[in-house]
Amino acid sequence: MIYEPLHRMAYGPEVFNFSVRPSAKRIVVSCSLPTIGSVTVQLISPSKTYTETDMAVYENTTINVAAATTYQYVKRVTLDMPPPTKAENWTLQLTLSMPMAHQISIEMS
């Protein structure tokens, strides 16, 4: 058997359900990681799956230089969409490069 280091393995997606109000035209999802890493974001509506190629993507790495250097990674995606005519249940799917604590924010306008 060949074993790969854990930091190179992809992990299964995390799934979060949320409600999208009628007339919402934009969804913004932010994911903050307490270290260097990466995350892939998908938004799943009742009629379509949106990938990062359908969204504006912003990534930021902050390096705190102190006695112990620390990193924080943030990815934010913005989806501009036709507004739903009624409330819809959507799914946020995140795939992290490795399991770690993280914080997620979902905004609508």
Secondary structure, DSSP 8 states (H G I E B T S, - for coil): -----GGG-----EEEEEEE-TT--EEEEEEEESSS--EEEEEE-SS-EE-GGGSEEEEEEEEE-SSS-EEEEEEEEEEE----SS-EEEEEEEEESS----EEEEEE-
